[in-house]
Amino acid sequence: MEISIIALPLIASIISGFFGKLIGDRNSEIVTSLLVSISAILSAFVFYINHFADLLAKNQKLPVELSIWTPHLLMLIIVCIGLVRINEK
């Protein structure tokens, strides 16, 4: 998920740069806006998961080790669920 935050705007710029004339101006705008928006939403999601885990560690309601690994495990579960749905075809 963290890689897609960086990769989605890059993919959008490649698509609109190389294939902009082929897919048209309007479709190029839609693809670019959509992928950058998804990247922004994902970055906010990652920030809040890390912030929430950090708060739990500072309040000592969650051990520090667990607060470090919890965001990574949550994102791993989300990515695995997404991969299962992709591979169900």
DSSP file (Angstrom, degrees, kcal/mol; ACC not computed):
  #  RESIDUE AA STRUCTURE BP1 BP2  ACC     N-H-->O    O-->H-N    N-H-->O    O-->H-N    TCO  KAPPA ALPHA  PHI   PSI    X-CA   Y-CA   Z-CA
    1    1 A M     >        0   0    0      0, 0.0     4,-1.2     0, 0.0    45,-0.1   0.000 360.0 360.0 360.0 -39.7    0.0    0.0    0.0
    2    2 A E  H  >  +     0   0    0      1,-0.2     4,-0.9     2,-0.2     3,-0.3   0.877 360.0  52.0 -64.3 -34.8    2.8    2.4    0.8
    3    3 A I  H  > S+     0   0    0      1,-0.2     4,-2.9     2,-0.2     3,-0.4   0.871 104.0  56.7 -68.4 -35.6    4.4    1.7   -2.6
    4    4 A S  H  > S+     0   0    0      1,-0.2     4,-2.4     2,-0.2    -1,-0.2   0.790  97.3  63.3 -68.5 -24.9    1.1    2.5   -4.3
    5    5 A I  H  < S+     0   0    0     -4,-1.2    -1,-0.2    -3,-0.3    -2,-0.2   0.892 115.0  32.3 -63.0 -37.9    1.0    6.0   -2.7
    6    6 A I  H  X S+     0   0    0     -4,-0.9     4,-0.9    -3,-0.4    -2,-0.2   0.859 121.2  49.8 -83.5 -38.5    4.2    6.8   -4.6
    7    7 A A  H  X S+     0   0    0     -4,-2.9     4,-3.0     1,-0.2     5,-0.2   0.825  96.7  66.5 -76.6 -32.8    3.4    4.7   -7.7
    8    8 A L  H  X S+     0   0    0     -4,-2.4     4,-2.5     1,-0.2    -1,-0.2   0.923 103.8  43.2 -61.6 -47.4   -0.1    5.9   -8.5
    9    9 A P  H  > S+     0   0    0      0, 0.0     4,-2.3     0, 0.0    -1,-0.2   0.884 115.1  51.9 -64.4 -33.6    0.8    9.5   -9.4
   10   10 A L  H  X S+     0   0    0     -4,-0.9     4,-2.1     2,-0.2    -2,-0.2   0.926 110.7  46.9 -65.2 -43.8    3.8    8.2  -11.4
   11   11 A I  H  X S+     0   0    0     -4,-3.0     4,-2.7     1,-0.2     5,-0.2   0.898 111.0  53.3 -62.8 -40.5    1.6    5.8  -13.3
   12   12 A A  H  X S+     0   0    0     -4,-2.5     4,-2.5    -5,-0.2     5,-0.2   0.904 109.8  47.1 -62.1 -41.3   -0.9    8.6  -13.9
   13   13 A S  H  X S+     0   0    0     -4,-2.3     4,-2.1     2,-0.2    -1,-0.2   0.871 112.1  50.1 -70.5 -34.5    1.8   10.9  -15.3
   14   14 A I  H  X>S+     0   0    0     -4,-2.1     4,-2.8     2,-0.2     5,-0.6   0.928 112.7  47.2 -66.3 -44.3    3.1    8.1  -17.6
   15   15 A I  H  X5S+     0   0    0     -4,-2.7     4,-1.9     1,-0.2    -2,-0.2   0.942 117.5  40.9 -63.1 -47.6   -0.4    7.3  -18.9
   16   16 A S  H  X5S+     0   0    0     -4,-2.5     4,-0.5    -5,-0.2    -1,-0.2   0.828 118.7  47.7 -72.9 -28.6   -1.3   10.9  -19.6
   17   17 A G  H  <5S+     0   0    0     -4,-2.1     4,-0.2    -5,-0.2    -2,-0.2   0.939 124.5  25.7 -75.8 -47.7    2.2   11.7  -20.9
   18   18 A F  H  <5S+     0   0    0     -4,-2.8    -3,-0.2    -5,-0.2    -2,-0.2   0.831 135.9  29.1 -86.8 -33.5    2.7    8.8  -23.3
   19   19 A F  H  X<S+     0   0    0     -4,-1.9     4,-2.6    -5,-0.6     5,-0.3   0.205  84.7 108.4-114.4  16.0   -0.9    7.9  -24.1
   20   20 A G  H  X S+     0   0    0     -4,-0.5     4,-1.4     1,-0.2     8,-0.2   0.900  84.6  43.5 -61.3 -43.3   -2.7   11.3  -23.7
   21   21 A K  H  4 S+     0   0    0     -4,-0.2    -1,-0.2     2,-0.2     4,-0.1   0.853 114.7  51.8 -69.7 -34.0   -3.2   11.8  -27.4
   22   22 A L  H  4 S+     0   0    0      1,-0.2    -2,-0.2    -4,-0.2    -1,-0.2   0.913 118.6  33.0 -70.8 -43.3   -4.4    8.2  -27.8
   23   23 A I  H  < S-     0   0    0     -4,-2.6     4,-0.4     1,-0.2    -1,-0.2   0.607 115.8-113.6 -91.9 -11.1   -7.0    8.2  -25.0
   24   24 A G     X  -     0   0    0     -4,-1.4     4,-1.8    -5,-0.3    -1,-0.2  -0.046  24.2 -83.2  98.3 158.5   -8.0   11.8  -25.5
   25   25 A D  H  > S+     0   0    0      2,-0.2     4,-2.2     1,-0.2     5,-0.2   0.928 123.9  47.7 -65.7 -47.0   -7.7   14.9  -23.3
   26   26 A R  H  > S+     0   0    0      1,-0.2     4,-2.2     2,-0.2    -1,-0.2   0.921 113.5  46.6 -64.9 -45.1  -10.8   14.3  -21.2
   27   27 A N  H  > S+     0   0    0     -4,-0.4     4,-2.6     1,-0.2    -1,-0.2   0.857 110.5  54.4 -66.4 -34.2   -9.9   10.7  -20.4
   28   28 A S  H  X S+     0   0    0     -4,-1.8     4,-2.2    -8,-0.2    -1,-0.2   0.904 109.0  48.3 -64.0 -41.5   -6.4   11.7  -19.6
   29   29 A E  H  X S+     0   0    0     -4,-2.2     4,-2.5     2,-0.2     5,-0.2   0.900 112.0  49.4 -63.8 -41.5   -7.7   14.2  -17.1
   30   30 A I  H  X S+     0   0    0     -4,-2.2     4,-2.6     2,-0.2     5,-0.2   0.930 112.0  47.1 -65.2 -46.2  -10.0   11.6  -15.5
   31   31 A V  H  X S+     0   0    0     -4,-2.6     4,-2.4     2,-0.2     5,-0.2   0.928 114.9  46.3 -62.1 -46.0   -7.2    9.0  -15.2
   32   32 A T  H  X S+     0   0    0     -4,-2.2     4,-2.2    -5,-0.2     5,-0.2   0.934 115.2  45.5 -63.8 -47.3   -4.7   11.5  -13.7
   33   33 A S  H  X S+     0   0    0     -4,-2.5     4,-2.2    -5,-0.2    -1,-0.2   0.903 113.9  49.8 -63.6 -41.6   -7.2   13.0  -11.3
   34   34 A L  H  X S+     0   0    0     -4,-2.6     4,-2.4    -5,-0.2    -2,-0.2   0.936 112.8  44.5 -64.9 -47.4   -8.5    9.6  -10.2
   35   35 A L  H  X S+     0   0    0     -4,-2.4     4,-1.9     1,-0.2    -1,-0.2   0.877 114.6  48.4 -69.3 -36.7   -5.1    8.1   -9.5
   36   36 A V  H  X S+     0   0    0     -4,-2.2     4,-2.0    -5,-0.2    -1,-0.2   0.883 112.0  50.5 -68.8 -37.0   -3.8   11.1   -7.7
   37   37 A S  H  X S+     0   0    0     -4,-2.2     4,-2.3    -5,-0.2    -2,-0.2   0.910 109.5  49.9 -66.1 -42.2   -7.0   11.2   -5.6
   38   38 A I  H  X S+     0   0    0     -4,-2.4     4,-2.5     1,-0.2    -1,-0.2   0.901 110.2  51.7 -61.9 -40.1   -6.6    7.6   -4.7
   39   39 A S  H  X S+     0   0    0     -4,-1.9     4,-2.2     2,-0.2    -1,-0.2   0.899 109.5  49.4 -63.3 -40.9   -3.0    8.2   -3.7
   40   40 A A  H  X S+     0   0    0     -4,-2.0     4,-2.0     2,-0.2    -2,-0.2   0.902 111.5  48.6 -65.6 -41.2   -4.1   11.1   -1.4
   41   41 A I  H  X S+     0   0    0     -4,-2.3     4,-2.2     1,-0.2    -2,-0.2   0.914 111.9  49.3 -65.3 -42.7   -6.8    9.0    0.3
   42   42 A L  H  X S+     0   0    0     -4,-2.5     4,-2.5     1,-0.2    -2,-0.2   0.886 109.4  51.7 -64.3 -38.6   -4.3    6.2    0.8
   43   43 A S  H  X S+     0   0    0     -4,-2.2     4,-2.3     2,-0.2    -1,-0.2   0.893 110.3  48.5 -67.4 -37.9   -1.7    8.5    2.3
   44   44 A A  H  X S+     0   0    0     -4,-2.0     4,-2.4     2,-0.2    -1,-0.2   0.903 111.2  51.3 -65.1 -40.0   -4.3    9.9    4.7
   45   45 A F  H  X S+     0   0    0     -4,-2.2     4,-2.1     2,-0.2    -2,-0.2   0.926 111.4  46.6 -61.9 -46.1   -5.3    6.4    5.7
   46   46 A V  H  X S+     0   0    0     -4,-2.5     4,-2.3     1,-0.2     5,-0.2   0.903 111.6  52.3 -63.5 -41.8   -1.7    5.4    6.3
   47   47 A F  H  X S+     0   0    0     -4,-2.3     4,-2.6     1,-0.2    -2,-0.2   0.932 111.0  45.9 -60.8 -46.5   -1.1    8.5    8.4
   48   48 A Y  H  X S+     0   0    0     -4,-2.4     4,-2.5     2,-0.2    -1,-0.2   0.856 111.1  51.8 -70.4 -33.5   -4.1    8.0   10.6
   49   49 A I  H  X S+     0   0    0     -4,-2.1     4,-2.2     2,-0.2    -1,-0.2   0.940 114.1  43.7 -64.9 -45.3   -3.3    4.3   11.2
   50   50 A N  H  X S+     0   0    0     -4,-2.3     4,-2.1     2,-0.2    -2,-0.2   0.893 114.5  50.0 -66.0 -39.2    0.2    5.2   12.2
   51   51 A H  H  X S+     0   0    0     -4,-2.6     4,-2.3    -5,-0.2    -2,-0.2   0.909 110.7  49.8 -65.2 -42.1   -1.0    8.1   14.3
   52   52 A F  H  X S+     0   0    0     -4,-2.5     4,-2.0     1,-0.2    -2,-0.2   0.912 112.0  47.3 -63.4 -43.6   -3.5    5.9   16.1
   53   53 A A  H  X S+     0   0    0     -4,-2.2     4,-1.7     1,-0.2    -1,-0.2   0.877 111.0  52.4 -66.7 -36.3   -1.0    3.2   16.9
   54   54 A D  H  X S+     0   0    0     -4,-2.1     4,-2.3     2,-0.2    -2,-0.2   0.903 108.2  50.8 -65.6 -40.8    1.5    5.9   18.1
   55   55 A L  H  X S+     0   0    0     -4,-2.3     4,-2.0     1,-0.2     6,-0.2   0.901 108.4  51.9 -63.7 -40.3   -1.2    7.3   20.5
   56   56 A L  H  <>S+     0   0    0     -4,-2.0     5,-1.8     1,-0.2     6,-1.4   0.868 110.6  48.6 -64.7 -35.0   -1.9    3.9   21.9
   57   57 A A  H ><5S+     0   0    0     -4,-1.7     3,-0.9     3,-0.2    -2,-0.2   0.895 110.6  49.9 -71.1 -39.9    1.8    3.3   22.6
   58   58 A K  H 3<5S+     0   0    0     -4,-2.3    -2,-0.2     1,-0.3    -1,-0.2   0.850 110.9  49.0 -68.3 -33.2    2.2    6.7   24.3
   59   59 A N  T 3<5S-     0   0    0     -4,-2.0    -1,-0.3    -5,-0.2    -2,-0.2   0.497 109.8-127.6 -81.1  -3.6   -0.8    6.0   26.5
   60   60 A Q  T < 5S+     0   0    0     -3,-0.9    -3,-0.2     2,-0.3    -2,-0.1   0.751  77.6 121.0  59.2  28.7    0.7    2.6   27.3
   61   61 A K  S   <S+     0   0    0     -5,-1.8    -4,-0.2     1,-0.2    -5,-0.1   0.588  79.8  33.4 -87.4 -13.0   -2.6    0.9   26.4
   62   62 A L  S    S-     0   0    0     -6,-1.4    -2,-0.3    -7,-0.1    -1,-0.2  -0.997  96.6-107.2-141.2 133.2   -0.6   -1.0   23.8
   63   63 A P     >  -     0   0    0      0, 0.0     4,-2.4     0, 0.0     5,-0.2  -0.243  30.3-117.8 -60.2 152.3    3.0   -2.2   24.0
   64   64 A V  H  > S+     0   0    0      1,-0.2     4,-1.6     2,-0.2     5,-0.2   0.893 113.5  52.4 -59.9 -42.5    5.5   -0.3   21.9
   65   65 A E  H  > S+     0   0    0      1,-0.2     4,-1.8     2,-0.2    -1,-0.2   0.914 111.4  46.4 -61.4 -42.4    6.4   -3.3   19.9
   66   66 A L  H  > S+     0   0    0      1,-0.2     4,-2.2     2,-0.2    -1,-0.2   0.865 108.9  55.1 -68.7 -34.9    2.8   -4.1   19.1
   67   67 A S  H  < S+     0   0    0     -4,-2.4    -1,-0.2     1,-0.2    -2,-0.2   0.793 108.1  50.4 -69.5 -25.8    2.1   -0.4   18.2
   68   68 A I  H  X S+     0   0    0     -4,-1.6     4,-0.5    -5,-0.2    -1,-0.2   0.902 117.6  37.7 -73.9 -41.4    5.0   -0.6   15.7
   69   69 A W  H  X S+     0   0    0     -4,-1.8     4,-2.5     1,-0.2     5,-0.2   0.705  98.6  77.6 -86.9 -20.4    3.7   -3.8   14.0
   70   70 A T  H  X S+     0   0    0     -4,-2.2     4,-2.6     1,-0.2     5,-0.2   0.925  94.7  46.8 -59.4 -48.9   -0.1   -3.1   14.1
   71   71 A P  H  > S+     0   0    0      0, 0.0     4,-2.2     0, 0.0    -1,-0.2   0.903 114.0  49.2 -61.2 -37.6   -0.2   -0.7   11.2
   72   72 A H  H  X S+     0   0    0     -4,-0.5     4,-2.2     2,-0.2    -2,-0.2   0.902 111.8  47.9 -67.5 -40.1    1.9   -3.0    9.1
   73   73 A L  H  X S+     0   0    0     -4,-2.5     4,-2.3     2,-0.2    -1,-0.2   0.898 110.7  51.7 -67.7 -39.2   -0.2   -6.0    9.9
   74   74 A L  H  X S+     0   0    0     -4,-2.6     4,-2.2    -5,-0.2    -2,-0.2   0.924 112.3  45.5 -62.4 -43.6   -3.4   -4.1    9.1
   75   75 A M  H  X S+     0   0    0     -4,-2.2     4,-2.6    -5,-0.2    -1,-0.2   0.869 110.6  53.9 -68.9 -34.7   -2.1   -3.0    5.8
   76   76 A L  H  X S+     0   0    0     -4,-2.2     4,-2.5     2,-0.2    -1,-0.2   0.912 109.5  48.1 -63.0 -42.0   -0.9   -6.5    5.0
   77   77 A I  H  X S+     0   0    0     -4,-2.3     4,-2.4     2,-0.2    -2,-0.2   0.921 112.2  49.0 -64.0 -43.9   -4.4   -7.9    5.7
   78   78 A I  H  X S+     0   0    0     -4,-2.2     4,-2.0     1,-0.2    -2,-0.2   0.917 113.3  46.6 -62.5 -43.3   -6.0   -5.2    3.5
   79   79 A V  H  X S+     0   0    0     -4,-2.6     4,-2.4     2,-0.2    -1,-0.2   0.901 111.5  51.3 -66.6 -40.3   -3.6   -5.9    0.7
   80   80 A C  H  X S+     0   0    0     -4,-2.5     4,-2.2     2,-0.2    -2,-0.2   0.890 109.2  50.4 -65.2 -38.7   -4.1   -9.7    1.0
   81   81 A I  H  X S+     0   0    0     -4,-2.4     4,-2.0     2,-0.2    -1,-0.2   0.916 111.5  49.0 -63.7 -41.7   -7.8   -9.3    0.9
   82   82 A G  H  X S+     0   0    0     -4,-2.0     4,-1.8     1,-0.2    -2,-0.2   0.891 110.8  50.0 -64.1 -39.3   -7.5   -7.2   -2.3
   83   83 A L  H  X S+     0   0    0     -4,-2.4     4,-2.2     2,-0.2    -1,-0.2   0.865 108.2  52.9 -68.2 -35.5   -5.2   -9.7   -3.8
   84   84 A V  H  < S+     0   0    0     -4,-2.2     4,-0.5     1,-0.2    -1,-0.2   0.919 109.6  49.1 -65.1 -41.6   -7.6  -12.5   -3.1
   85   85 A R  H >< S+     0   0    0     -4,-2.0     3,-0.6     1,-0.2    -2,-0.2   0.868 111.4  49.6 -66.2 -35.4  -10.4  -10.6   -4.8
   86   86 A I  H >< S+     0   0    0     -4,-1.8     3,-0.9     1,-0.2    -1,-0.2   0.905 111.7  48.2 -68.1 -40.3   -8.2   -9.9   -7.8
   87   87 A N  T 3< S+     0   0    0     -4,-2.2    -1,-0.2     1,-0.2    -2,-0.2   0.423  89.3  84.3 -84.0   2.3   -7.2  -13.6   -8.2
   88   88 A E  T <         0   0    0     -3,-0.6    -1,-0.2    -4,-0.5    -2,-0.1   0.543 360.0 360.0 -80.2  -5.3  -10.8  -14.9   -7.9
   89   89 A K    <         0   0    0     -3,-0.9    -1,-0.2    -4,-0.1    -2,-0.1   0.503 360.0 360.0 -60.9 360.0  -11.4  -14.4  -11.6
